């Protein structure tokens, strides 16, 4: 991996850890589901130690490890308690798929600690951890990634593919059949794109597709445009990514534009690593869409992404 590319990846990964300090947009609740674990909505991405009560419970031992703990309802702020009541609309990123109520709020931490699995299984050290020991070890590893969640209790429809929950069903953006040349030009003029272009020039001689005109046109790269009208305003998300294995060129950049008579106007742009941003919806009704990824959201008010995926603590290669 080249020095320039390594610096970009470091910035991206550092941004992912900073996301833990952000909160979800008002009225938007990501849905998380791991195999063998009941689906839950994330009520808050930030928690308070005063909310915790009771013993730890291991919900899933590995890939990822998921641990829960009870929450003291009386300690939750009034707005949090209000969010835990009533019926929610659950959507799959395209349309509403079900309605549901939610169960009792509780705390959850999910992680993939990678090398720790060998210790927990007894492969290293000779002692196979009990479920209680795994729960405690996993819980202590990621205190900054604790979430307040509640189980999904379906009322109508099929919630198995639900990704987002909200009080009202939002309108989601749709993928454009062809990329808009004006948007592509504005996207490639961004300083963030130019930084990746410089890294690509340095890395291209070692790449499988060294003669591509741009890093976002190399073999295996993908580009997506998603359009959404909110009121009388038109927005477009442009995303490109090029991931081709450890040590090869890695680049990913998303940008949100508002389209108007004078051409595209940048709202915000950011490097990302994984998962990639891929959707738009105005959940909070402020007239500017949130940018959505797989269990990741960027508020229309800006700030770092909020990522509620299980935390990976191993080497990204």
Beta strands, then each sheet from edge to edge (+ up, - down):
strand 1: 28-32
strand 2: 40-44
strand 3: 52-60
strand 4: 65-71
strand 5: 88-91
strand 6: 96-102
strand 7: 106-112
strand 8: 147-157
strand 9: 164-166
strand 10: 174-175
strand 11: 222-230
strand 12: 233-243
strand 13: 250-259
strand 14: 265-271
strand 15: 279-281
strand 16: 290-293
strand 17: 296-298
strand 18: 306-307
strand 19: 311-312
sheet 1: 3+ 4- 7+ 8- 2+ 1- 9+ 5- 6+
sheet 2: 3+ 4- 7+ 19+
sheet 3: 10+ 11- 12+ 13- 14+
sheet 4: 15+ 16- 17+ 18-
end
